[in-house]
């Protein structure tokens, strides 16, 4: 990564939302991407204690200019779950008027989950680019886990959300999931990611917090099937 790029990976229950038992058990990663020269930064998936994440930015001398949401689930953008409210983008918007960048296919799902209106959501087409200062981030539409799941491609890195973990991938049996789309995401849409890019997932579901893409391709069992029929027979349930 370039010297100008500001990049942080924070683990829920350890680096933020300390003492929150749900955050600890879910093991979510939140990310910060910014331009060191301009001091601007965006947060990726700010849930549980979004204010605490803004404080972490401030401690590094950075200021929040927006949010990138990988998908609509409560542990990534906040919302209601099993009778509990999880803080997220709604709470951020109550204190700061910032754009929330989402894929167009995810807008209605995020509205329903968080209550955030369309006037605060920037609906993107696949492969749109968001600039943070002089840092460019490609929004790669990766449906399967949800209709508008997206990954973020930047200098030497892929932030993969719940689309791709170092071991496994996001579930395809949830509302909005599509196993067939997940196959084409894993085997075609992500094929453009360079082998030497480092994969940063949405959860710590493996021993390592990140790994080069070529190693993920070589060892992740969900990438082993060579046809859609094989993949659906193994993982389509």
C-alpha positions in Angstrom: 0.0 0.0 0.0 1.1 3.6 -0.7 2.5 5.8 2.0 -0.4 8.2 1.4 -3.1 5.5 2.1 -4.4 5.4 5.7 -5.7 1.9 6.5 -6.9 0.4 9.7 -8.5 -3.0 10.6 -10.4 -3.0 14.0 -11.9 -6.1 15.7 -15.2 -5.8 17.6 -15.0 -6.6 21.3 -11.3 -6.0 21.3 -10.5 -2.7 19.5 -14.0 -1.2 19.8 -17.3 -2.1 21.5 -15.2 -3.5 24.4 -17.5 -5.1 26.9 -20.3 -5.7 24.4 -20.9 -9.4 24.5 -22.6 -9.5 21.1 -19.8 -7.6 19.5 -17.3 -10.0 21.1 -19.1 -13.1 19.9 -19.7 -11.9 16.4 -16.1 -11.0 15.8 -16.8 -8.3 13.2 -14.1 -6.3 11.6 -14.6 -2.6 10.9 -12.2 -0.8 8.6 -11.0 2.8 8.0 -9.6 4.0 4.7 -8.3 7.5 4.2 -5.9 9.9 2.7 -3.1 10.9 5.2 -2.5 14.2 3.4 -6.0 15.5 3.4 -7.0 13.8 6.7 -10.3 12.4 5.2 -11.4 8.9 6.0 -14.3 6.6 5.5 -15.5 3.8 7.8 -16.4 0.4 6.5 -19.3 -1.3 8.4 -19.4 0.9 11.6 -21.7 -1.1 14.0 -22.0 -1.6 17.7 -20.2 1.6 18.8 -19.9 3.9 15.8 -18.9 6.8 18.0 -16.0 4.8 19.3 -14.8 4.2 15.8 -15.0 7.9 15.0 -12.9 8.4 18.2 -10.3 6.0 16.9 -10.1 8.0 13.7 -9.7 11.2 15.6 -6.9 9.7 17.7 -5.1 9.1 14.4 -5.7 12.7 13.3 -8.3 11.7 10.7 -11.9 13.0 10.2 -14.9 11.0 9.0 -16.2 11.9 5.5 -18.4 8.9 4.8 -19.3 5.3 5.2 -18.9 2.2 2.9 -21.5 -0.5 3.7 -20.8 -4.0 2.6 -24.4 -5.2 3.1 -27.5 -4.7 5.2 -27.0 -7.1 8.1 -27.3 -5.6 11.6 -23.7 -6.5 12.6 -22.4 -4.4 9.7 -24.7 -1.3 9.6 -26.8 -1.6 12.8 -30.5 -2.2 13.3 -32.8 -4.5 15.1 -31.9 -8.1 15.9 -33.8 -10.6 18.1 -35.4 -7.8 20.1 -32.1 -5.8 20.5 -31.0 -2.6 18.9 -27.5 -2.5 17.5 -26.1 1.0 16.9 -24.8 1.8 13.4 -25.2 4.2 10.5 -28.4 5.7 12.0 -26.6 6.8 15.0 -23.7 8.2 12.9 -26.1 10.3 10.9 -27.7 11.8 14.0 -24.4 13.5 14.7 -22.8 13.9 11.3 -24.3 14.5 7.8 -22.2 12.0 5.8 -22.9 9.9 2.7 -23.5 6.2 3.1 -22.3 4.4 0.0 -24.2 1.3 -0.9 -25.0 -0.8 -4.0 -28.3 0.2 -5.6 -29.6 -3.4 -5.1 -29.1 -3.0 -1.3 -30.9 0.3 -0.8 -34.3 -1.1 0.2 -32.8 -3.7 2.5 -30.7 -1.1 4.4 -33.7 1.2 4.6 -35.8 -1.6 6.3 -33.0 -2.8 8.6 -31.8 0.6 9.8 -34.6 3.1 9.1 -32.1 5.3 7.3 -33.8 7.1 4.4 -32.7 7.2 0.7 -31.7 10.8 1.0 -28.7 9.7 3.1 -27.8 6.7 0.9 -25.7 7.0 -2.2 -26.9 4.2 -4.5 -24.0 3.0 -6.7 -23.8 0.9 -9.8 -21.3 -2.0 -10.0 -17.7 -0.9 -10.2 -18.3 2.7 -9.3 -15.3 4.4 -7.7 -15.4 6.5 -4.5 -12.6 8.9 -3.9 -11.4 9.7 -0.4 -9.0 12.6 -0.9 -6.8 11.1 -3.7 -7.4 7.5 -2.7 -9.6 5.6 -5.1 -11.8 2.7 -3.9 -13.7 0.5 -6.4 -17.1 -0.7 -5.3 -17.3 -4.3 -6.6 -20.9 -5.6 -6.6 -20.7 -9.2 -5.3 -24.3 -10.5 -4.9 -24.9 -13.9 -3.2 -24.9 -13.3 0.5 -27.3 -10.4 -0.1 -28.6 -8.8 -3.3 -26.4 -5.8 -3.0 -23.3 -7.1 -1.2 -20.2 -5.3 -2.2 -16.5 -5.6 -1.7 -13.9 -2.8 -1.8 -10.9 -2.9 -4.1 -8.0 -0.5 -3.3 -4.3 -0.3 -3.5 -3.1 -3.9 -2.6 -6.2 -4.9 -0.7 -9.7 -6.4 -1.0 -12.1 -5.7 1.8 -14.5 -8.6 1.3 -17.2 -8.2 3.9 -19.3 -11.4 4.2 -18.8 -12.3 0.6 -15.5 -14.1 1.1 -13.8 -15.2 4.3 -10.3 -16.6 4.5 -12.1 -19.9 5.2 -15.5 -20.2 3.7 -18.0 -17.6 2.5 -21.1 -15.8 3.6 -24.3 -17.8 4.1 -26.7 -18.2 1.2 -29.8 -19.3 3.2 -30.8 -15.9 4.5 -33.4 -13.4 3.2 -32.1 -12.0 -0.1 -29.4 -14.7 -0.4 -28.8 -16.4 -3.8 -26.5 -19.5 -3.9 -26.2 -19.3 -7.7 -25.1 -15.6 -7.6 -22.6 -16.5 -4.9 -21.0 -19.1 -7.2 -20.6 -16.5 -9.9 -19.4 -13.9 -7.5 -16.7 -16.2 -6.1 -15.5 -17.6 -9.4 -16.1 -14.8 -11.8 -16.6 -11.4 -10.2 -13.7 -11.8 -7.8 -11.5 -13.2 -10.5 -10.3 -9.6 -11.4 -8.7 -9.2 -7.9 -4.9 -9.6 -8.3 -3.3 -12.6 -6.7 -1.0 -10.4 -4.5 -3.9 -8.4 -3.1 -4.5 -9.0 0.6 -8.0 -10.1 1.6 -9.5 -8.4 4.6 -12.8 -10.2 5.6 -15.8 -9.0 7.5 -15.3 -11.4 10.4 -12.4 -13.1 12.2 -13.5 -16.6 11.4 -9.9 -18.0 10.9 -6.6 -17.8 12.7 -5.3 -14.9 10.6 -7.0 -11.5 10.2 -5.9 -11.3 6.5 -4.2 -13.3 3.8 -3.0 -12.8 0.2 -5.6 -13.6 -2.4 -3.5 -16.3 -4.0 -3.4 -18.2 -0.7 -7.2 -17.8 -0.2 -7.7 -19.2 -3.7 -5.4 -22.1 -3.1 -6.8 -23.2 0.3 -10.4 -21.9 0.7 -12.7 -24.9 0.2 -15.6 -22.9 -1.3 -13.4 -22.1 -4.2 -12.6 -25.7 -5.0 -15.6 -26.6 -7.1 -15.0 -25.9 -10.8 -18.7 -25.7 -12.0 -21.8 -24.1 -10.7 -23.4 -27.5 -10.5 -20.7 -28.8 -8.2 -20.8 -25.7 -6.1 -24.6 -25.8 -5.6 -24.5 -29.5 -4.8 -22.0 -28.7 -2.0 -22.9 -25.3 -0.7 -26.3 -24.4 -2.2 -28.4 -25.3 0.8 
